[in-house]
Amino acid sequence: MFGLPELDNMICRELSQHDLAQCVRVNRKWHMAVIPYLWRDIRCGEQLKRREALRRMVLEDYLYEQQHQQTMEEKDESSVEEHTQTPLSSLSPLARKYGPCIRMLPGPIELLGYFHSPRGPTGIQQSSTQRDKESAQLLHHLYKHSPAIQVPHLYLNRLESLPHNVVRTIAEFVIFRVHFLTLGGVLHNWKSKFLLDRCSNALEELTLRDRIASDEDNNGQEEQQQQCKTWESLEELTLEWCRDNSVSKSFWSWLCRRCCHVKRLKASKLQGIAQSLANGMLTYMPNLSEITLGSGVSGILDLTDDDVAALLSGSRNGWKVVKVEYSAEFGDASGKALKKHSPTLEELVVYGCNGVTDSDLVQVLSISPNLHTLISIEDAYYERGNYPCFQVERFIDRYPFAGSLRTWACESSLTVLKVKLTDIPGRDRYGCVPETYPGQGREIQNQVYDRLARLINLKSLWLGHRPLISYGGRMCEEREYQLNCLEMSLESGLHKLAGLKSLEELNVWGMDTKIGLKEVQWMTGHWPRLHAIFGLDDRCNKESGIVCGHEDGDCYDEIDDKEAVEWLWKHYPEIELTSSWFYYYSG
C-alpha cells in the first residue's frame, strides 16, 4: 500500500474490519497489501450473516477440494504421476489465497455450531449423525488450510460430547498452539489425556473442571509414564469440581508429573483427591509457591479442614502466597499446616473463609519474617454476617505478666495490613462495649497504636471495608458500622503513628472515627506518600460540594469530618477520598 511493510502493518492493524473491506476496493495495489489483514481475524461474534457466510465459504471450498481429488483419482496412472506436484492454480481459493493469512478463528465448539446446518450441500434434509459428520469434516478442512492461526485461549467445557474425529482434529491443528486451556465436562480417559499429551511448551495456564477420574484411567498408564513430557511454560494449574472414584487415584500423579514447572495452584470443590493431589505435588512439583483454596461466595463448604491441611502440606520448598477463600474451612489442622511455612510465607489472604481465628493470624504474624501482606477484610463478597475480625487484646499481643508487646517477626517486612479490630471499649452509645474503669478505652487504643507504630514499612492500612452481600442473586453493598473501633484521633494516640513514613492509603470505611481537621492536617504532614483515605467522605458529595447528614441519625448525631473533607478538597485534591470499587459496583 505504501511500499513499506512496517508502515502498512502499523496502519492496517488499527483499522476495523469494515474499513479494511473498503481499502481492498481502492485498487489492485491496495488490495494486495490489505487483504492479509482483512483475513487476519475472521471471528464472527453475534453477527449471524457473517457466521453463515463463513459456513458457506468453507463448505464450497471443501466441495471444490473433494471434486478436485475425485478428478485426480479418475485419471490414469501416468496422469497421476504427472500431477504428483499439484500446481498452485489448482488449489482451492481458501487454501491458495486466504488460509495462510488467517490468525484468529472462532473456537472449535463455536465453529461446529456454525457448520451444523440442517441441510447438506445439495439442500437435502440431513440426519443428526450426518450433520455431525459434515461439521467435523468442515472443521478439519478449515484448520488444515489455516497453518498460521493463533489460539491464546481454548475452552472445551463439554469434552465428553465431542465426537472422536473432532477431538483428533483439535489435537492435530489446535492444541499445541494454546496458551490458556480449560477442559471441562466429564473428562473421559483417552480424550483428556490425548489432548493434554499434545499440548506444547506454549501452554501457560491449565484449568480442569468437572474432572471425574475412574479406574479406566489406569489403562496404559505405564506406557504413558515412559513417554512423559513436561510443560515448561505452564505456571498456573486450576482444579474445580474435580472428584475421583478410582481406587488408585493415579490420574493426579499422571497430571503432576507434567506440571513440574507450575508455580501457582488454585483448587476448589474437590472430592476425594486432596491427599492424592498433595502427594503428587510433593513428588513432582518442586516449584510450587502460591496456592488459592476455595472459591467465591458460596453457602456450600467444598474444602474441609483436612483437605486444606493436606493441600497446604503439598509444597516441597514452602508456600510464599496462601489464599484461603469462602468455601474452604480453616481449622486446627489447617493452622498447623500453615505454620510450617512461616519461614517462606510472604502473603496471606483469608477474608471470608470459615474457621480462621485471630489467634491463628497473630501466630503467623509473630513467626513469619518475610510476610509483607496480611488480608482478612476486603471490599469483596461475603456470606451475610461472616466478617472476620481481630479481638483487640489479641492484636495487641502483650506478654501476660510483663505487659510489654511481643516482637513480631514481620515488623520490618509488613507493607499491607487489612484487618478489622473489635471490642475497643469507651464509646457512650448503645451497642458499644462499656469500660470496666475510666480511661480504659483510650488506654487500649494507645496500645493498638503502639503495635501499629512498629510496622515501620507499612504502605496500606485497612481497618474498615465495604462488603458486598448476595440478596437473591444480586450483589448489594452492606454497610457494616464499627462502633467499637479506633477513634483515629490525635487525642486517642494517632500521633504515635508518625513513623509510618511509607503509608500510602488508609481505609476507615464504616468506622465511627473522630477524624477532624487537625487529624487530616497531621496525616498530610507526617505521611508524605499518602494518596488515599477511604471512608472519610462516607457522607460527602465532592461533585456538589455538599456534606450531608446520614440517614441513620441514631448512629451519627453530627458530622465530625465535614471541615476535614473540605480542607482536603482544597489543599490536597490529589488524595482520593472515595474508593473506585464503590462506584463500580454501585452502578
ABEGO torsion letter per residue (X at the ends): XAGBAAAAAAAAAABBAAAAAAAAAABAAAAAAAAAAAAABABAEABAAAAAAAAAAAAAAAAAAAAAAAAAAABBAAAAAAAABBBAAABBAAAAAAAAABABBBBAAAAAAAABBABBAAGBBBBAAAAAAAAAAAAAAAAAABAABBBABBBBABAAABBAAAAAAAAAAAAAABABBBBBEBBBAAAAAAAAAABBAABABBBBBGBBBBAAAABGAAAAAAABBBBAABABBBBBGBBBABAAGAAAAAAAAAAAABABBBBBGBBGAAAAAAAAAAAABAABABBBBEBBBBABBABBAAAAAAAAAABAAEBABBBBBAABBBBAAAAAAAAAAAAABABBBABGBBGBBAAAAAAAAAABAABABBBABBBBBBBBGBBBBBBAAAAAGBBAAAGBBBBBAAAAABABBBBBBBGBBGBBBBGBBBBABBGAAAAAAAAAAAAAAABAABABBBABBBBBBBBGGBBBBBBBBBABBBAGBAAAGAAAAAABAABABBBABGBBBABBAAAAAAAAAABAABABBBGAAAABBAAAGBBBBBABAAABABBAAAAAAAAAAAABAABBABBAAAAAAAX
